[in-house]
Amino acid sequence: MGTTSHKQKSNSKVVSAEEAVKKIPNDATITIGGLISILCPEKVLASLEERFLTTGEPRNLSVLTPVRVGWDQNKSTGLEHVSHKGMLKRLISGSFNVKESPKLTDMIRNNEIEAYNFSMGTLFQLIRSIAGGHPGLLTTAGLHTYVDPRYDGGRLNEATKEDIVKILEIDKKEHLFYPSFPIDVAIIRGTTADENGNITLEEEPATLSGLEMAMAAKANGGYVIAQVKRVTENKTLHPRSVEIPGILVDAVVIDEDQKQSLLKDYHPSWTGEIKQPINQLKKTLQLDAKKVILRRALKEIDAGSIVNLGVGIPVDLPQLALEEDFFNEITFSLEHGAIGGVPMGVEVFGAHINPEAFVTSPQIFDFYQAGGLSATLLGFAQIDGTGNVNVSKFKGIYRGSGGFVDITHKTPKIIFCGTLTSGGLKVSVENEKIKIVNEGRHKKFIQTIEHLTFNASQALKKGQEVLYITERCVFRLEEGGLVLIEHAPGVDVKKDILSNVECEIKISADLKLMDPEFFTQSSNEMLMERV
């Protein structure tokens, strides 16, 4: 009696990085996941670059990434892998960094590519709109800033001509409209995959928008590559742990050397696997300009507040709150979805030690844009006399706004933190006073800012409270512009403040000294900071 044999075909989606990137066509629009040094699909991007350098393909790519990807000043990583003439045609991103991506920023500066900078939240939400097959994203976040087509429309250089954001009026109210466009390829990352392509994120310190990116590509019949650290047998992953279903994934690329961060080894406290004892996290910040600014800012934070932190000086507020026993009164939230715990510094910005929860990037920006935050601390590059702020493009440097536009949209209390001048500034704190040892070369309070990232007049219309805190003085936003309301002990208002601002400043009739406790030394040794 004969038997019939059925040859079973392997359904494994695991392929080499070289195989995966071969399917990316010329003229494709690609969305790339990642956040600086975390969730970066480095092996896939390196293989994509190698394919182009070897074969000249794929050509004329358009890349959409809500936040810059890659960090290693010693070698090319992340978006640097696609930064070649002929390979990259257009970039739409929320942030840039010349140290992390020198080739990319040079291409923008030299008009070798079209380049747009929109707010990070808008881009995450636009990807979600594309994933749902919607005509586009409608938002009021960013009106009357540089992303508004009546200003720069997000265009960064002369090579960038097309307006891809429009003004629409609905019920006599203006909105920004970002039309959807087809996404052909998504390149994302996770921790574990099964052979069907189901993806988990158990070692990743943020969720970001891998699911939405994969769905956006699939909405256009596109192609999804997921890089992971390891693969497991089918039907062994708990369904609650799967963040990206295998039905959305075409190719799984294994990188056994994949790190939790490009710069650091695995930290189980970043994912909630363990809770690091809080006393191990406490350290005393040295008494310098940064600590003075943070102490003054902390005075503005009420118990029970939900607080967002920007890059720069604000990232050390959790350390100060720990030091001054106020940490348990605040919930910290960065714009990458981790909630609670202790946010990390700039190289792993977005990761938290001991987070309480994770939400996706589109979700956290929904929360921010609806006014969910109590307060935010943000840095600044330039400020004018009306209180407008620039962080996105200045002195030939492309930084982008990141989540800045979204965060300031409806947050009731906005605290800008930075030194009054920069470039060689040396400040000492001695005998409960500030001493300017060496003044900075660059004035940050100027007549006209180069890029309108924060519109002060719109903030006044919304009833937002806005403060500008420096190491030597505090300004408040009022009708008519900046008003000097406090100055540090040891500071001469005319010599040390007014002579170092180029814009017109009003002085409050009730001008006060900053609290001397902000300048109290923790030791007899004078500390000095170079800013």
N, C-alpha and C positions, 0 to 999 in steps of 0.2 A: 504494500500500500504506500503510495507516494505521499510526501508531505510538501506543503507549500511554505517556503521561507519568506519572511517579510524583512527586508533590509531597513533598519531604522536609521534615519538621517539625524545627525547631530544638530541640535537646535541651539547650541552654545553661541552666545553673542560675543564671546571673548576673542579679540583679535590683537595683533600687534599695533603699536602706534603708527607704524609706517603704513600698514593696511588701512587703518581707520582714516588717515588724512588723505589717502589717494582718492577718496570719493568726494572730496570737497571741490566743486567746480570753479572755473573762472567766473568772475563777476558776481560771486556769491555775497550775500549779506549774512554775516556771522555775529551771533551774540556769544560773548565769552564771560563765564562766571569767575568769581574770585574777588578777594578784597586784600589788596596790597600783598602781604606775605601769607595769608591764609586762604584756603580753598582754591589755590591757584593750580590749574591743570597743566603743570609745567612740562611734563613729558610729552603730552600731545602737542603743545605749542612749539616745543623744540623740534619735534618731528615735522610739523607743518613748515617751519622755517627751512629745515634741511631739504625737504622736497622742493621748495621754491629755489633754493640756491643750486640744487642739482639739475632741475628740469625747467626752471623758469615758470612753473605753475604751482599753485593757482595765482592768476593775475587779477588786478583791479578789484580787490576785496573791499567791502564796506564793513566796518566793525562797530558794533554797538556794545558798550560796556558801561553800566551805571557808575562804576567806581574803578579807579586804576588797579591794574593787576600786575603783580611782580614787585620784588624788592631784593636786590643784592647789588651793592655798588661795585662789587668786584667782577661781576659777569652779567651778561644779558639774561634777563628773565621776563616772564609775563609778556606784556605787549611789545617789548623790544623785539621779540621773535617775528612779529609781522611788520616791523618798521623798515621796509626796504622799498626803494623806488620800483614801481611797476607791480609790486605785490599789494600795497595798500593804496587805495584810492580815496576813501572817506573814513573818518573817525567821528563817532558820536560818543562822548564820554562825560562823566560827572566830575572827574578830577584828573590832575596831571602832577608829575613831579620830575624836575629836570635831573635830579640825582639818580632817581630810579629808572628813568626812561630818557636818557640824553638823545638817542637817535630819533625817538618819536617827537620830542619837543623841537628838535632841530628841523624836522620835516614840516612841522607846523609853521615855524618861524620863517623858513625858506620857501613857503608856498608850494611845497611839493605834494601836499595832500589837501583835501577839503577837511576842515575841522570845526566841529560844533561842541560847545559846552553847555549842557543843560543841567538843571538841578538833579541830584541823585534820585530823590524821591519820585520826581516826574518820570525819569527813565525807567525805574522799577515798575511804576504803575502803568507806563505805556506798554512795557513788555507784557504785563498782565492783560491789558486791553487787547493786544494783538493775539495773545493766547486764547482769548474768548471770542475771537472773530468780530470784535467791535470795530466801528469805523474810526475810532481814535480815542484820545484821552482829553477830557474837558476838565479844566482846573482853574482856580483863581490864584493858586500859589505861583508867585513869580511875576504877577502883573506889576508894571512900573519898575522893573529891574532890567538888567542887561539881557535877560532872555526874552523880554517883550519885543516883538518885531518893530515897534516904534522906536526902540533903542538899538541894540545890536542884533537882536534875534538869535543870540547864542553863537553867532559867527565869530571865529577867532582870527581869520586872516583874509587877505585879499582874494585868495583862490576860492574862497567859499562864498558863492553867490546866491544860492537858492534859499528862500525863506521856507523853513519846514515847520514853523509854528505860526498860527493865525489868531486874529482877534475875532471872537464871535460874541454877539450880544444876545442874551436870553433873558426875557422878562426885564428888559432895560438894565441888565447887569452884565458887565464885561467879563469874558472868560478867555483864557488861552486854550487854543485847540491844537493838539498834536495829532495829525492824521496817522493812522496805522500804515504800515508798509510790510511787505512780505519778508520774513526771516527764513533763510534757506538752511542754516546750520546752527546748532547750539553745541558749544563745548563747555562741559560742566565737570564737577568733581564731587565724589563722595568718599566713604571709607570702605564699605564692603558691598560687593555685588554678588548676586547668584548668576547662574548661567543664562537665565532668562532676562537679565538686565535690571532686576529690582535693586534699588540703591538705598543704602543706609548712610547715616552721618554721625555715627556714635563717637568718632574721634575729632569731629570738626567743632570749633568753638563758635560757629555761627551757622545759620540756615541759609541766609541770603535768598536767592530766587532761582535755584536750579530747577525746581518743578515748573515754574512759570516760563523759564527759558526753553525747556524741553517742549512744553505745550505750545509755545509760540512757533517753534520750528515745525512741529507736527501740524499746526493749523494751516501751514502752507505746503503740506506734503513733504516737509524737509527731513533733514538727517541729524541725528543726535548722537554725540560721542560723550561717554562718561568715563572719566579717569578715576580709578579706585586703587586702594592699597592692596586689596586681596579679593579673592573670589571664593564663594562657598557653593556647596551643592544646592541644586534647586529644592524648593519647598522646605528649606531649613531656616529661613529668616522669619522672625515674628512679623505678621502683617502690620502691627502698630509701629514697628521700627522702620518700615519702608517709607522713605520720604519721596522717592521718585519711582513710580511703577514701571516695571519692565516694558509695558506696552508703549512707553514713550521713548525707549532707548534702542538704538540700532547697533551700537558698537561699544563694547566695554574694553578699556585699555588698563592693564595692570601695571602699576609702578610700585614694586616692592620696597623701594627706597623713599616712598612718599612720606614727607614729614607733616606734622600737624601745622607747622609754620615753616616757611622757607628758611627762617633764621634760627628757630629754636626747636629743641626736642619736645617730646610729648609731655604735656602737663595735664594730668587727670582732673585737676581742679578747674580747668577751663571748660569742661564739659559736664560737670556735676557728678563725675564718677566718684570723686571724694570731695570733702569739704576741708580746705586747708584751715588749720586753726588760726583764728583772727589775730592772736598775739604774734604769730610769725610774720604777719603782714605789716605790723606797725613799725614805722621808722620816723625819726624826728627830722623834719625838713630844716635845712640850714636857714638861718635868718638872713634873707636877702630880698631883693626887689620882688621876686616871684612870690615869696611867702607873704610879704606885706599885701600884695594885690589879692592873693587868695584869702587872706584873713578878712580883708575888707569885703570881698565878695560873699564869703560865708555868712557874714552878718546879715545879708539880704535874704538868706534862705530860711524859710519857716520849717518847723518840725512837721513831718508828714509830707514834704514836698517830693515830687518826681522831677529829677533834674537831669538835663542833657549836658554833655560836655563836648566842646570842640577841641581840635588839636592845638598844641602849643601850651601855654601856661595853664589853661583849665584842666588838663588831664591829671594834674597833681592834687586837685581838690579832694578826691577820696582819701589820699594820704593825710592831708591836713585834717579832714573830718575824723579820721581814726585817731590822729594825735590829740585832737582837742575834744574827744569823746562825744562827737555829734554824729558819728557815722550811722548809728542805728536809727537816726531820725530821718534819714534821706534814702530814697530809692533812686539809684543811678540807672540811666538808660542811654545807651549810645544808639546811633541810627542804623545799626546793623542787626538788631533784633534780640540781643541778649538783654535781660532785665535783671537788675539787682546785682549784688556782689560788688567787686572792686574792678572797675575798668582798667585795662592795661594801657601802656604807653603807645607812642606813635608807630613803632615798628610792628606791633601786633594790635594796632588800633582796631577795635571791634570785638576783641576777646575780653571776657571778664573772668576773674578768679571768683569761684563760688557763685555762679549765676543762679537765680531762682527759677528762671523760665527762659524759653526761646520762642520768638515768633519770627515770621518771615520778614524780609525787607519791605515788600509792599505793605504788609500789615502794620509795621511800626511807623511807616510814613503816613498811613491812614490816620493812625492815632495822633501823630504830631500835627498834621494839617487840620485836624478837627479841634485842636486846642487842648490835647490831653496832658501836655507837660505843665508843670508849675513854673519852671524857670529854666533858662539855659545860660551857660557861660561859654562865650565864643571869643576867639582871637580877632585881631584886625591888622591890616597892612596899612591902610590909608583911611582917614576920616576927614570930612570937611566941616565947615562951620555950621551947616544946617543939621549935622548929625548923620549924614549918609556915610556908608561904610563900603570899602572895597577889600575883598580878600581873594578875588578870582584872577585878576590880570593886572600886573603892575611892573614897571621898570623892565619890560621885555620878558618878564617871567610869567609862564602859564601855570596856574595852580588849579583853576576851576573852583567852583563853589561847593562841590561835594553836597552835603545835605543842608548847607547853610540857609538857602532860600526857603526850603521846606520847614526847617526848624523855627525860623523867625516869622513864619507866616501868621501864626495865631498864638504863639506862646505869650502869656500875659506879662512875664518879666524877662527882659533880655539884658544880660550883663556882659558888656564887651571888656575883655581883660588884656592889657598889654602895657609895655613901657611907653613913656611919652616920646622918646627918641630911640633910634637903633643904630647899630654900626659902631662898635667900640665903646658903647656905654658902660661905665663902671660906677656902681652905686654901693656905698657901705651903709650899714645900719649901726649906729653907735649912740649910746646914751639916750635911747628912745627917740632918736632923730634920724632923718635921712640926710646923707651927705653925697652930693654929686662929685665924685672923684674925677671922672672924665666924661664930658658930654658926648652923646652919640652924634655921628656925622649926619644921620638922616632924620629929617623931621617927618613924623607920621600924621600930624594934624596939619593939613595943607589946604590951599585955596580950592583946588578942583581935583577930585579923585578921577582915576583913569577908567574905572569900571564900576557900575552901579550895582553892587551885590545886595545892599540893604537900603531901602528907601525910607528915610526918616519921616517924611511928611505922611506917608501911608501908615506908618506905625502910630503916629499921633491920631490919625483919623480912626484907627482901630481901638484907641484907648490903651495901647501897650505902654508899660513902664520901661524906660530904657536908661541904663547907666553906663558910663564909660570910666572904668577904674584903672588908674596907672599907679606907679610906685610913689608918685609925689602929689597926686591930686585926683579928685573925682569930679566928673561932669554929669549933669543930668540933661536929658532931652526935654525941651519945653517948646511951646509955640515961639517961633523965631530962631530956634537953633540951640546950640550948646550953652549951658550955664555952668560956670565953675561954682561948686557948692562946698567943697572941702579941699584943704591942702595939708600936706604932711608937716609935722613939726621939723624945724630946721630948714625949711624950704622958703625962699624968697619968691613971692608970687610974681613979681615983675621980672626978676633976673632968671629964675629957674623954670617958670611956667610960661608966662606970656611971651618972653623973648624966644621961646623954642616952639611956638606954634605960628603957622603962617596965616591961619584963618582967624576971622573975628570971633572972639569969645566974650560972652557977657559974664559979669561977676555978680553972684548973688548978694543981695543986701544983707543976707544972713550967713555970710561965708564963715565956715567953721574949720577948726582943726580936726584932722583925722584922729581917731581914738589912739592915744599914746600906747595902749596895750598892743596894738598891731606892730609896734617897733621895739618890743621888749626883747632884750637879748636872753638867750638860754644859757650863755656862758660869757665869760669876760673877754673871750677872744673875738676880735672884730672879723666879720666875714665879708667877703667881697665877691660880687658877681660880674662876669663879663657877659653882656647881652649882645 
